[in-house]
């Protein structure tokens, strides 16, 4: 008996705006980072799964990289273990790493795969450990100019995307947990925003979309909630040192991606139902879009500080 391979099906006749993005992204890879409190809201999780499947049906090649901060913190609290952040990154002791690994690959990944597969046999879960997809070294961090020990937090130094490409080539939707191994055989907790960015670069993705718990990059937080709609890489680079810790890895990931060849990176409010599809479909979508330096067009107001 032959193996049945999932293939995108032709969508029904879409509105003109939807038709434009479908044609623009048909056959292209879009890496989506899904995280934050949207992951603990069942209705938002279901809406996200529908959006991912709609992208697939439109001929797009979606790859999901998920976080799990709220769930990890809740489990650490249940186990009586400390939750602490430095420079926007979770301080990860060996005990914390065991919990991170268990929650990300044993619970959250399964929930995401299940939500997507409610629409068909599409999603396949894997960890950055699998097939050495992500290789990391211990990440160093500084706070106010002084080094801080953040434990088993990894910085991705190599990506082997063949396993992900094989899944995409088979018509599947990869769902990736941001855990990596190092050449020292240590397992590392990798920030999901930065893992998504590194994977987007390795796959030659057309877009990186980061779903988060704010509306985008604020122009003058906390004095204003005006969102910067568009930034070039150079403009974002100038702002990066002044960003609040929660937003720093998200915007750092966006900057790395567009400077390494990803067409654009978007930060979108994942608390809004169907934010993924709306953000991709709209030419001037919600949130903040980061584009390469050679892209023309207004970049919007400059930002001094952000929050997450």
Residue, then its C-alpha position, 0 to 999 in steps of 0.5 A: x500500500x502506498x503512502x498518502x502524502x498531504x498536498x495543498x488543495x486549491x482554495x475557493x475563490x478568495x477576495x481580491x486582497x486575499x488573492x494577492x497575498x496567496x499568489x505572492x506567497x504561494x510556494x514560499x516558506x513563512x516561519x511563525x513564532x507562536x507564544x505568549x498568553x495566546x497559547x493558554x487561551x483555547x479560542x486563540x489557539x484554535x484560531x491560530x491553528x485555523x490560520x496556519x491550515x489556511x496558509x497551507x491550503x493557499x500553497x504557503x509552506x508554514x513552519x511554527x516555532x513555539x514558546x511556552x513562557x507562561x506554562x513553564x512559569x506555572x509548572x515551576x511554581x507548582x514544583x516550588x522552583x524559582x522563576x527569574x529573568x535577566x536581560x529578557x531571558x529565563x535563567x535556566x538551572x539544570x532543574x529548570x531545564x528539565x521542566x522546560x524540556x518537559x513542558x515544551x516538547x511533552x505538552x505544548x508541542x503536543x497541544x499545537x500539533x493536535x490543534x492543527x491536526x484537527x483539520x487533517x494529518x498535517x502537523x509533525x512535531x520535532x525539537x531542535x534536538x532532533x537531527x541536530x536541527x539546532x546547535x547552540x552554545x551557552x549564551x552570555x548576558x549583561x545587565x547594566x554593563x555587568x555580566x550575569x549568569x543565565x545558566x543553560x540558555x543557548x545561542x543558536x550557532x548552527x541550523x541543519x534544516x534538512x529535517x524541516x525541509x523534508x517535512x515541508x517537501x512532504x506537504x507537512x507543517x513542522x512544529x518546532x520546540x526551541x530546545x538545542x544541543x551543544x557540541x558539549x552534549x549539553x541541552x540548552x533552552x533557546x529563546x523561541x524568538x531567536x530560534x524562529x529567526x535562525x530557522x527562518x534564515x536557514x530555510x530562506x524564508x520569505x517572512x518571519x512572523x512573531x506573535x506576541x502579547x503587545x500590539x507591536x513596537x511602541x514609539x514612546x512607551x510608556x508615554x504613548x501606545x502608538x505603534x511603529x508600523x514600519x522600520x528598516x533594519x538600520x533604524x531598528x539597529x539604532x533602537x535596539x539598545x534602548x528596548x525593554x527586556x521583554x521586547x529585546x529578543x523579539x526585535x533582535x530576532x527580526x533584525x537578524x532575520x532581515x539582515x540575513x535575507x528574510x524578506x520581512x519580519x513582522x511583530x503582531x499582537x497574538x491576542x487578536x483572533x486570526x492575527x496571523x492571517x490578517x497580518x500576512x494578508x494586509x499590505x500595511x498590516x497590524x503591528x510592526x514590520x521590519x524590512x531590509x535597508x534597501x526597501x523604500x517607503x516611510x518607516x514611521x516614527x522613531x522609538x526610544x523604549x518599548x515594553x512587553 
